[in-house]
Each structure stands twice: as C-alpha cells, then as structure tokens.
Amino acid sequence: MSSFPERRLRRTRRTPAMRRLSTEHHLAAAQLVLPVFVKEGIDAAQPIASMPGVMQHPLADIAAVVADAAEAGIGGVMLFGVPAVRDAEGSGAVADDGILNRAIRVARDTARGAVTVQADLCLDEFTDHGHCGLLAADGSVDNDATLEVYARMAVAQARAGAEVLGLSGMMDGQVAVIRAALDAAGHTDVALLAYSAKYASAFYGPFRDAVESTLQGDRRTYQLDPANGREGVAEAMQDIAEGADYVMVKPAGPYLDVLARVADAATVPVWAYQVSGEYAMIELAARAGAIDRERAIGESLLGIRRAGADVILTYWAREVADWLRSGKEIA
Ligand code: PBG
C-alpha cells in the first residue's frame, strides 16, 4: 500500500487510445495458420457436425481455399488428407497420387509463394487401425519401423511442394530421421515443424470426426501425459537438437504453462495449435448464448500469444485475418 496513490495502475486504461498505447501483445494474420481438410472422393464440401463452420473439402476446392488464404494475408495452410481407402501400413500417405500429396501439389501451384504450404506428416489418417504408426505383432506402435515410413512420406510431401512439414506423430527420433531423408533427397530447404509437446488430449475429439478416424483405444504410449509439464519442455529441446525449425505445443489453451516454458527455453520460433475441441467449445457455447463468440475467440488467441506463441494454428485464422484487416478490436 505504501506507493498508493502515486502509482495508479488504472491511469493507463482510461480511454481506448490510452489502452491501445499499452497493449503488450497483438495478433498478426501473417502468423496465423489455417488447418484445411481435404477428402478423397467427394464433389462438394461437407460440414463437420462437431466443428460448426469447418468443412471437409473436395480436391477441387483446394485452389480456391488457398487463393483465398493468400489474399487474406494469413501465414499458411496446413493440409490434412482424408483418404477413401486405408490399410495397415498407411500406404496412401507415401503414394504420389495419395489425396494429401495431390492436395499439396494443387496448393503449391496456387500459392506460388504467397502463402506457405504445410502438410500434416502422420499416419493416423491413412491407417485402418487409426494409430499414428505401424503396429508390431503384439499390437504396440512400432517406433522405428514407423520412422522409415515417415521418411518416405516426408520425401513424397516435399516432392509435391510442401514447404513446412508438420511432424505430428510423436515417434522418438522422427525429426532427425526425416531431416536426414529430406537432405539426402535434395530437399534441404523444406522446414520441419515439430509437434513437440503434443498431449494425449480429449480436445482432439472433433478432429477425429473431421478425418473420420478409426482409432480404437488411445495414443497414451506416444502422446504426452496431461499431468506433465517438464516432459513437454524436454520434447521441445530434443526436437531442436534433432534439427526442428519450429517447435509446437498442442493443445494450446489448456497447456499455456507448457507453452510459456517452451517459449522461454526454445531457440527456434514456437507455435501453438488451438485444436478442434477448443474451437468447438467456443462455437457451441456461443450458439447456446452463453458467451460472446467474437470476444471469446479474440481472448483465446491473445492468451495463446501472451503465453509465448509466435505462430498459432487456428480454425478461425481466415475470419480473424478479416477482423485484423478491418481494424476491429480483438477481445
Ligand atoms: C495427427 C493429428 C491430430 C490432430 C492434428 N494432427 C489428431 C490426434 O493426434 O489424434 C488434432 C488437431 C485438432 O484436434 O484440431 N495427425
């Protein structure tokens, strides 16, 4: 109390202009990335029931989606494929004519450098069992056998024109193995985004609808325990040592402490993924009249930024870019 009334913290909050003067964190369209789902074998976009406002797109939509993202000035599109056929090895992931690799090619040809083309590198959308890797005879996920497939998937994605590969499978050693495979194939310029601190989260629920996941069980033998913070930092440090160009924390909102710790420790840019469940919670609460949708979106994104994210993957990237362009007040 000794410094009152000399130090009145309300002084700088008095008017909108005064508040703008002391705003510590801003959102920028260039640092928002839009996840995009492309589904094989459909001819019109289909809504995803648990993610109101998000669609599964046919390949024929991808050029328009990418052109629109570029025009809006967002930083990138992260492509996810939903194949028509799945098998035990996830062969659709490595095939040049697999749905994801075809979408990357279309995106690359449309983007022409105006927006970055990014691709999810994981087997879960392509395997019939829904796990992120190959299964051993005992049903466990075989880390090292999976790495060989990831290496081939990475080269196929790079060949198709992806500029940033999103390594979301949580296999040990994936960054090092993929970096070596890309370099050996001449793709030294393709950047690696390591989903380093990826937690075994209930907040991926709606995404599993979006990619029509066949997973039985869970991913707790490879994704992180939600109770552990230090281990998330260790994963990020390990990925940087293996050559990651960016590290990510995922989900974002429930893991802001991990994000802040990774941001303190990292020597590369730090990304955060505001996942499908975080999206659905706000959309559905707003539809129920419980919260102000736009302010809640803005506040959720500013919280992620304040915790230390440089780049945010968010299903609202496109909409928020419009808000920023029109000068709308965020949150
Ligand atoms: C794995 C992957 C997942 C998400 C992104 N990449 C799902 C999982 O690990 O189960 C989730 C994204 C979201 O929930 O929005 N390919």
Boltz pocket constraint, residues with backbone or C-beta under 6 A from the ligand:
constraints:
  - pocket:
      binder: B
      contacts: [[A, 120], [A, 122], [A, 123], [A, 124], [A, 125], [A, 168], [A, 169], [A, 203], [A, 204], [A, 205], [A, 206], [A, 207], [A, 208], [A, 219], [A, 274], [A, 275], [A, 276], [A, 277]]
      max_distance: 6.0
